[in-house]
């Protein structure tokens, strides 16, 4: 299950589906119509132009249907889907549904050529993390994705432990060692296909074994990447983005132990579709430790000693009390982070994070989070990130597509900041127009002058041309003239460096002068190439612009 890659992104799409197609058939016509409507939404960042019906099935038949949020015969919202849309906190809803996800099921019947499946994948991944203490992303990719039958659990566990022993012997040569291990495992997994010459992939006419294994390895990595993101959505998992490891949040170990002890490892209702759908769509199954009123009271007393718990309080009221306390703690943690960031306590760490972006576990999320920290450190103003944080104040998921990544309010003007790791033409197709739209939306709602800073490792030529053209075009939908400055990440890092080195604390006026200069250049430069090159020079000396 790799679609959507980030589970939060299915929420507005489910809502859109039900509002427009509830009770109708999920046929090719409605699938195409769904994509037509979806393409008009601010939160949508996709293409799907060539085969809209296929894109619709990819978005709805996987995560939303497979996790029991929607039914498609006809289109309807299950109780679990209702809970997902209305719940203040989504973690518990995702957790219940992920624990029920299983192969085989009436939805997932492996072919004769497929490996034997007998597994609830997310249940076993939790067990693997709990047994090992930490689970590396490479371990999840190479070995965890082989856990197609829970009876193989100990076998997979031993493979990971052997991998760790061998890894210790290959210091300084880890990437070569890892690739060798991956190829060795892939050859075992697909030995029958290789022996029978069944090595042609859907995307290519090349029937070579090398191409075949490379494709299978990429597919396994995609599954591992989605698995990590869905596990994070449960609120049970900590992530080290630098070390690329997963672990159980210490405060949630009891919850995980309860799950591992009480949930049956065998798939259920495999040949009973209606019973399976009733079970899958039930918003109250499986029973969790958070359904136990005494367990929640104990947790509150342990984590928040001194909290008054009213006598006769209901389970839902007690949960709300716990979640409010967690939110208060998170807010205090984020306030502390902001104070430390403004004092340049994390300057080196912020620069280091940018420099090692390609080696981090979730580069798009880390780029967005790190840029919020950088903007907070760079100058004054109220800097609001739209990414989601977990209960510990760590980055959880990127901003949804209907808003800027970061909003900076400087009193008499504002700045939106958009970041992307995308490059090439896809950068322009998925980011270009939405960047201007987000800017226009805030300009029109606030009535303030506004600018936008667009940051990517490299800026695509089409983006340069498009943003340059917007300085010369008055479009009311974009709030008039859209003043957007595209900067490669390295130039933005130099701006941070200059701010850190300055003998004074930069002020919002410095920010405004930089963007006013970009507007001036847009009307004096002959084309987007000259304009962009001039912007880079101004960025290098942004605090000295008069």
N, C-alpha and C positions, 0 to 999 in steps of 0.2 A: 504494500500500500504506500505509494509515493506521491499521491495527489489528494489534496494540496500538500506541498512539502511542509508548510507551516500550518498547524491545525487551526489556529485562530482565524485564518483567512477563509475557512469554510463557513463561518458564522453569518456574515452578511450575504453570502451567496445562497445559503439555505433560506434565509429570510426572504430574499428576492424571489426564489423559486416558488415558495409557498404563496406569497402575496399575488403572484401573477398566474400560477398554473395549478393551484390546489384543486384536486379532484379530476384533473385532466389526464390523458394518456401521455406517457413518456415516449413519444414516437419521434421520428426524424424531424417532422415539421415543428414540433414544440421544442425539440432540442436546439434547432436552428434559431427559433424565435427567442429562446432563453439567452443564447449567446448575443443576439442583436440587442436585447435589453441590457445584458450585463456589460457590453462594450460601452454603454453610455454612462456607466457608474464611475464615480471618482475613485472607488476603492479597487477597481479592476486594473491590473497591470499585466496584460497578456496580449496575445495576438489572435490565434485561432481563426484567421480569416479564410484559409483555404478549405478547411473541413470543420465548419462550425458545429455540426452535429456530433462529430467525434470529440471535439474539444469539450462539449457539454457533457458527454458521457464520461470523459476522463475526469471532469471536475465533480460530478454528482454521483456516479456509480461507484467510485472508489471510497474516499473518506466518508462523505455524508450517508451513503447507503450502507456501506460495509460496517460502519460503526453504529447503525441502528437509529440514526437521527431522522431519516426520511424513508418512506416507502414509495415505490414507483409504479405500483400496479393497483390502483392509480396513484398519482402523486399525492402524498399526504405527509403530515408531520406526526411522528411517533411521540410518545410521552417523553422519551429521552431527548428528542429534538426540541420539544416545548421547554424542557428544563434548561437546555443549552442556551436558548434564545433569551430566557427571562432571568436566569441565575445571575446574581451580582458577581459571584466568583465562579469561574468556569472549571477550575481544576478538578473538583470532585466529580463533575459530570463527565469530563474526559476520562478520568480514572476508571469509573464504573464501566464505561463503554469499551475502553481498551482492554480491560480485564476479561471482557466477554468475547472479544475478537478471537476467532479460532479458525484453524484449517485442519481438517475439512469442515464444511458447513453447507447448508443448502445454497449459500451464495458462492462458496469456494469449493469446487470439486476438481481436484488435480487430475490431469490427463494420465493416461497409462504410461507415458514416457517420463512423467515427473517423479521425483523422489517420494518416498512414503511420508505423508504428513500426519501428525497426531500431536498438535501443539496449540497452545494459547501463547503466541509469541511474546507479548508484553509481560505476561505473568512470568515467563521463563527468563526474560531479560532482567526483570527485577530480582529474580532469584540469583542470577549470575552475578549481578552487581553486589548483592548482599553477601554472597559466599566469598567473593574475591576482595571485598572492601572497596576497590576501585576497578573500573573496567575501562581500558584504553579504547579510543575510537578505532584504532587499527585492529585491536583484538575483536571489537564488535564487527568490524567489516570482514575480516578474514575468517573468524571462527564463529562468532555469534550468529551470523546469518546462515550457518549450517545447521542450526538447532531446529530442524524441521519436525523432530519427534522428541517429546520430552524424555523419552526413555534413553536418549543419547546425551542427556545432560552431563553425566559424570565424564563421559568420553570427551565432550567439548571442554569441560573444565580442565581436564588433564592436558589437553592440547594447548590451552592458554598458559598453563603453568610451565609447560615445556618451552613454549615460545618465550616466556620471560627469562627462563634460565639461559637459553641460547642468545637472547638479545643482549644479556650482560656481557657476553663474550665478543660482541661486535660493536663496541663503542667506537664512534667515529665513522662507522660504516653501516649505520642503521638503515638508511633508505635502500641500499643494495640488499641487505639482509631481509628487510620487509618484503620487497618485491619478489625475492626468491621464495619466501614462504607462501606468498599469495599464489604464485604460479604453481607451486607444488600442490597446494590444496585444490586449485581449480582443475588441475589435471586428474586428481582423484575424483572430484565431484562429477566431472563430465567425461570420465573414461569410456563409458559405453557409447556416447555420441561420437567421440573421437575415433573409437575403434570401428564404428559403422560408417564413418565418413559424413556424419550429419552435422557439419560445421558451418553451413551457410547461415548468415544472420539476416534478419529482416531488412536491415538498413543497407546491405551491400551484397553484391554478387560474388565477392571474394569468399571462397570456401576454405581458405587456409586456416590452420589450427591457431596460428599466432593472432590473427584478426579475431577469430572466434573467442579465444580466451580473454583477449583484451576487452571485448564487448561484455562478456560475462562478468569480468572483474569490475567494470564500470557500473553495471547493473547492480551488483552486490553492494557497491559503495553507495549508490543512490538509495537502496533499501536501508542501509545502515544510517545514512544521513537523516532520512525520514523517521526512522526508529528513534534516533536520539532526540529529534525535535518533539515527537509525540510523547516520549517519556518525560521530557521537560514540562510538557503541558499539564502533567498530573500534579505538579507541586511537590513531588517526592524526591526529585533528583537535583543534585548540585553538579555544576559543570566547571571544570578548569579549562578555559579556552586556550591557555598557553600550553598546559601539559596534555591537553586533549584527553581528559579522563572524565568519567561519570562516577558519582558516588551518591549514597543515600544521604539526604539532609539529616543531620544528627537528631533534630527534634521529631523527625518522622520515622525513625527506625522502628518504633513500636507499631506504627501503622503498617509498615511493610511486613514485619514479622507476623502480624495478624492475618494479612492477606495470604502470605505464603503458607500459613498453617491451615487456613480455613477454605481456600478456594480449590475446587477440584481441578486437577491438571488435565483431565481428559475432556476433549470436545463433547458437547452435548447436542441432542436433537439433530444429529447429522442428516438423517433422512426424514425429518418431520418438520417441513418448512413452516407451517403455521405455528407450531409450538416454539420453534426457533425464533420466529419473528416476535411472538409474544414476550419471550424471554429477553431477546436483544433490545427491544424497544421499551422495556420496563425501566423507568427512571430511578427505581429504588433498589435494583439488583445490580451487582451482588451487595450483600451487607458488608459495611466497612466498620472500622473501629470508630469512625466519626459518627456512626449511628448509635453509639453507646453513650448515654448521657453521663454515666459515671466516668468514662474514659475522658470525655471532654472536660469535665470538672477537674479531673486530676491534671490534665494538661494545662489548664488555665492557672491552677494553683502552683504548678511547677515553673511555668514560663513567666507568669505574671503574678508573683506572690503579693498578697494584700488586696487583690481584686475582690470586690463585694459581689457575690452571686446570690440574687434574690431567691428566696424559698419558693418552691413550686414552679420554677421557670421551665418552659417547654424546651424540647430538643432544638427546635428551630431558633428559638430566642437565644438559647445557649450558644449555638453555632454563630449567630450574628454577633453576640458579645465577643466570642473568640476572634472572629474575623476583624471586628473593629479594633480590638487590641493589637492584632497583627499589623493592621494598616497603620495604626499610630506608631508602632515600633519602626515600621518601614519608613514612614515619613521622617522620623527623627534621624534614622540612619542616612537618608538621602540629604537631609539638612546638614549633617556633619560632613558628608562627602563634599557638598557644595562649598562649605567653609574651607575645607582643606584644599580643594581645587583652586579657589580664588587666591589662596596664599601660596600658590605655585608648589605645593607639597608634592603633586603628582606630575610635575613638568617632565621629568626624565621618563617616567613610566608612560606618559601619553605619547611622547616622541617614539619610544621603543615599540609601543603597540602599533603605531603606524608603520614603522620600519619592518616589523615582522608580520604584517597583515596577512600575507599569502600563506603563512604557516599556521595560522590560528584555526580553531575548529569551525567557527561560524563567521567568516570574514564579513558578510554584509551587516550582521548584527554588531560585530565589534567595531566596524567602521562608523556606524551610526552612534553607538554609545560613546566611542572615543571622541567623536566630533562634538557631541554635546559637552563632554568634559573640556575639550579645547576651547569651545566658544565661551563657556563659563569662565575659563581662565583668561581668555583673551582681553576682555574688556568688561565694562559695567553693563547694567541692564538686567532684565528678568529673562532667564534662558530656560525655556520649557521644552523638554524632550517629549516626543510622542511615542517613543518605544515603550514597551511594557517591562516592568521590573518584577522580579520574584519577591517572595516575602523577606528575603535577606537584603534586598536592595541591589541585587545583581541583575544585569541585563538578561531578559527572558526572551523577548521577540521584538522584531522590528515594527515600526509604525505601520498601521493599516494604510491602504492606498488612498484613502479619502482625505488625507491631511498631509501637511509638510512633515518632514522628519523632525525638524527642530523649529521652534518659534522663538524669536528674540524680540522682546518689547523694550524699546529704549525711550519710552515716554512720548516724544513728539514724532517718532517714526518707528517702524518695525522692520525686521529682517527675517525672512524664511531661509532655512538652510536645507538643502536636499543633497543626499549622498548616494552614490551607487558604486558597486564594484564592476558593473557591466562595462563592456568596451565594444568597439565596432558599431555596426549599424543598429544592433539591438539596443545599445545605449540610447540612441535617438528615438527608436520606435517605442520603447517602453517608458522612457523618462521625459523626453522633450516636451510634449504638449502638456503633460500632467503638471510639470514644474510651473509653467506659466499659469495653468488653471488654479493651482493651489495659491499662488501669489495673488491672483485676481480675486479669489474668494475672500481672502483676508483683507485685502484693500477695500473691497466693496462693503464688508461687514464692519470694519473699524473706522473707515473714513480717513485713515491716516496715510501719509506717504509710506511706501514700502518698497523694499528691494529683495533680491534673492541671491544667495550664494550657492552655486552648484559645484560640488566637489566629486571628483573621480580620480582614480590612479592616472588615467589618461583621458583627455577630452576628444571625443569623436568629431571629425570634421563637420558632419551634418549638424551637430549640436552647436558648434561655433557659428555656423552660418545662420541657423534658426534664431539663436539668441541675439545675434547681431541685428537681424532683420526686425526683431520686435522693438528695438529702440526707435525704429522709424515708422512704426505702425500703431495707430490708436485703435485699440480693440476694447470695447466696453466690457466684454466677457472676462478679459484679463485685467480689468481695472484701469484701462487706458494704456499708456506706454508701459510695457513690462520690462523693468530694468533688472536683468539677470546677468550675473558675472560667473562665467565658467572658469574654474581653476583646477589644474592638476594638483594632486595631493601634495607633491613636493613643494609647490609654491605656497600652499596653505601652511605647510610646516615651517617655511621660512617666515611667514607672518607671525606664527606662534613664537618662533625663536626671537624675532625682533621685539615682541611684546615682553618676553622674559628678560631680555637684555637691557630694556629701556630703564633709565634712571627714575622714571615716573610711571604711574599706573595709567595705561591708555584709557581714554574716555569714549563714550558713544560718538562724540564729534569726529574722532578719528575714523570711525567706521563710516559715518555719513560722507566725509570728504572723499574716501576711497570710492564709494559708489557714485558720487557726483562726478568724480574724475572719469569713471567708466562711461558715463553718459556723454560727457564732453568728448571723449575719444571716439565714441560711436558716431559722432557727427563730424569729426575732422579726419578720421581715417578713411582711406579709399575703399577698403573691403574688410571682410571678417578676419583675414589672415593678419593684416597690419594691426587691426584692433586687438586681436588676441595676443599678439607679440607685445604690443604696448601695455596691455593689462599685466602681463607677467613682469615686466620691468617695474610697473607701479606697485605691484604686490610686494616686490623685494624691498621697497622703501616706503611702505604704506603709512608709516607714522610720520613721515616727513612731507607728505602732500599738503600743499598750501591752498 
